Amino acid sequence: METLARIIRLGYNNFWRNRWLTLGATLLMTLTLTMISVSLVLSLVVRDTAATIRSKIDVEIYFRDDSVEDGRILALAKRIEAQPNIAQTNFIDKQEALSIWGRLPINESIKKPITTAYNPLPRSLQVKAKDPDDIQGAVNAIEQADREQLICSECVSYGKNKEAVDKLISITRIVQRTGIFLSIFFGVIAVFNVLNIIRITIIARADEIEIMRYVGASNAFIRGPFIIEGILYGVLGTVITTLFLVIITKIVAPYTLAAFSVLGIDFYRLVVSNLGFLISLQLIIGVVLGVVVSSVSIRRYLKA
């Protein structure tokens, strides 16, 4: 126990004694963790964006024939909702259609003639599939549920927008895969950066290591302080990276919020809501990276 305390004290003292080397290693560890964290935040943004886009993908059925009673449409909605691959349905009557029409960003002269007294807007059913990738399956389920043949072939939005919907789903998949690839790519670059800087710190102290060997210090005792330093690099790098992420996202949030408002994405809120996860991940990566790289780098000096 006393030996462990001496190793920890020696590692702590060396960490603060070699200030320029410590500064370089800590800054590089911070850069490493920042690259990984930014990639992770972008992956979270991509995930949330993809989820938001996919949640907006639905099938809309229009009923232009006013002779079809609301009750029959609601009965059809229940039959559709009972299908195994349908998540939910939402009936929009004429009054709600008028309310939506009034909120549309179009010229008032076009909106004005449509009133409660004169309302030619069609009623509709919004149908959400459990799997947005299987919209065609939802369309097939709708056709099976339509036993009364209330829906005409031109009244289903997916038939007209199939190409755009399929392209949208394909794009979200590509963006998600790109985010994962970038995270791995930056992670690999970061590992080599930290490896190089810690190797430099150990090379700079080669004489110190030789002296410890001459006076009979064991390999574990020589390796211990460097491992403690590696842990401190990871801890301090995590603190700086976390502060940097929070401050930067707080600054850029007002500028990005306008661009992503349609998707409801706030970078600052996204980082804060995932802060515990980000800190834990940074700490694990930083400490493990510092310990592993320190152990690997000093191994050549410990060979007899």
N, C-alpha and C positions, 0 to 999 in steps of 0.2 A: 504493500500500500504506500509505503514511504517512497519507494522507487517510482511508482506511478505519479505521485505528487511532484517529485523532482522533475520527471519528464514533462509534465504539464506546465510547471513553472518555467522550465528551460525553453520549451516551445513558445510560451507566451512572451518571455523576455526577448527571445530571438525575433519574434514577430514584430515587436515594437522597436527593437534595436536597429535592425537593418531597414531603415525607413524608406529609402529609395526603392530597394528591391521589393519591399512590402507594398509600397504604393503602386509599382508597376504590376505586380502580381494581382493585387486587389482590383485595380482598374480593368485588367484583362479579364479577371473573373466576372467583374460587373458587366463588361461588354458581352461576355459569353452568356451570362444569365439574361441580359437584356435582349440579345438576339433570340434566345429560346423563348423568352416571355412574350416578346412582340409577335413572334410566329404563332405562339399559342393563343394570344389575344385575337390575332387575325383569324385563326382557325375557329375561335368561338364566334367571331363576327360572321364568318362564312356559314357556320352551323346555324346561327340564329336567323341569318338572312335566308338561307335555304329553307329553314323550317317555316319562316313567315311567308315566303313565296309559295311553298307547297301547300300551306294552310289556306291560301287564297284560291287555289285551283279547285274549281267545282264544276258541276254541270247545272246549267240553268234551263228550265223548261218554261216556255211561254204559252199562255192560253189566250189567244186573240179572239176566240169565239165566246162572246158574252152569254151565250145560251147555256154554257156548261156551268152548273151551279157550284158555289163554293164548297158545298158539302161533298160533292163527287170528287173535287180536287183534293180535299182533305182526306177522303177515304183512300185516294190514290197515294197520297203522301205516306199514309200509315202502311200501305202494302209495300211501298218502296223502302221505307225505313226498316221493315221486317226482313229485308234481304240481308244475307250474312256479310256482304262486303260494303254495306252502306252505313256510314257513321251517323248522319242526321239529315233531316230535311227542314226547310223553312219556307212557309207559305207567305208570299207577299201579295196582299189584296190590293184593290185599286187605290184605297186611301193611302196605304204605305208606299205604293208605287208613285203616287202624286207627291208624297213627302220627299222621296228620293229624287224625283224629278226637280223639285224646288231647290235641292242642294247642289245640283249639277252646275259646274262652272261654264255656263253657256249664256248667250245673249238673252237679256230680259224680254226682248220683243218676241223671242221664240217661246220662252216659258209662259208668258202672260196669257195666251189664249187657253191654256190647259188649266181648268179649274175644277172644283168639286162638281159643279153643274154640268160641265162638259169635260169628261175624262175618258179619252180613248186609249189610255195607257193599258197595256195588257197585264193581267195577273200572271204570277210566275211561281215556280217552285225552285228553290236552290237546294241542290243535292250534293252533299259532301261524301266522298268515298273514304273508307278507312285507310286505304293505301293510295295516296295521290299518284303513284306510279301506274296504278291500274284503273285509270279513268275509263278505258274502254270496257273493262269489266263492270263498272258502275252503270255505263250506258246499256249494256246487255241486261243487267238486273232491272233497270227501269223498264225496258221493253217487255221483260217477263211479267212485271207487276201490272203493266197497263192492259189489263184484260178487257176493258171497255173501249180501247182504242181512242182515248181522249187526246193523245199526243200525235201531232202530225210530224212528218220527217224533218220539216224545215223549222220546227219549233224547239229543237234541242241545240243549245249553244255549242256543245262540243263538236257537233258535226261540222260546223263552220270554222271552228277554231282549233281543230285537232292538230294541225301542223304546228301552230304557235305553242300549244300546250306541250306537245311532245318535245319541241325544241327547248322550251323553258325547263322542263325536267332534265333534259340532257345537259344543259348549261350548269344547273345546280350540282349535278354529279361531278362534272369536270372541275368546277371551282372547289368543291370539297376535296377532291383528290389532289389538286394543286396545292391547297393549304397544307395537307399532310406531307406532301413531298418537300415543300419549303421548310417546314418545321424540322424534318429529318436532315435536310441539306445544311441548314444553319447550325443545327446541333453538332454535326460532324466537324464543320469548320471550327466551331467553338472549342471542341475537345482538343484539336490540334493546337489552337492558340494557347490554351491553358497549359498543355503539355510542354510547349516551348518555353514559356515564361518561368514555370517552376523548375525546369531543367537548368535554366540560366541561374536562378537563385541558388540551386544546389552546387553548380559548377563554381560559382563565386565563393562558396564556402568549402571547397574541396580540402583546403589546408586544415580547416577546423575539424573536418571529418577524420583526416589522417592522424591528427594529434589525439583525438578521442580513441582511435584504434590503438595507437602506440601505448596509451596509458591503461589499456586493457578493458575499455568499455565494450559491452556486448553489442551484437548487431541490433537487438531489440531496443537497447538504450539509445543507440545512435539514430535509429529509424524513428523512434517515438516523437522527439521534438518536431521533426519535419511533418509527421502526420498531424500533430497538433496544429502546426502552422497551416496545413492544408485545410483543416476544419475551420480555422479562423478566417481563411480566405473565403471559404464558402459562406460563413455566417455574415461577415461584413459585406461581401458582395450581394447577398440577399437583401440586407437592410438598405443599401444604396439603390439597388435595382428597384425595390418596392417603392421607395420614395420617388425615384425618377418616373416610374410608370404612373403613379397617382398624380404627380404634379403635371406631367406632360398631357395626360388624358384630360385633366381638369382644364388645361389651357386650350387644347384643341377641340374639346367637346362642343362649344358654341358654334364653331365653324363647320364641324361635321354633322351636327344635329340637323341642320337645314337639309343637307343632302340625303340623309338617311331617315328623315322624319316619316316618310311614307311607309318605311319598314319598321318604324318604331324602335330604332337602335340608337342608344346613347352610349358612346365609348366609355365615358367616366363611370356611369352607372354599371356598365358591364364589368369593368375592372373591379369596382368596389364590391359588387355582388359576388364576384369570384375571387376576392382578395385572399381568403383563407386557403383556397385551393392553390392559388398562384404562389403564395408564400411557402406553403408546404412543399410544393413541387420544386421551387427554386432552392430551398434549403436542402432537400434531399439530393438534387442534382449537384449543387455547389459543394456540399460536404463530401459526397461520394466521389465526385470528380477530383476534389482536392486531395483526399486520402489516397485514391487509386493512383493518380498521377505522381504524387509524392513518393509513394511506395515503389512504383516502377522506376522513377528517375534515380532514386538513391540506391537501387539494387546493385548497380555496377560497382559502386564504391564499397559495398559490403562483401564482395567476393574475396576470398583469401588469396 
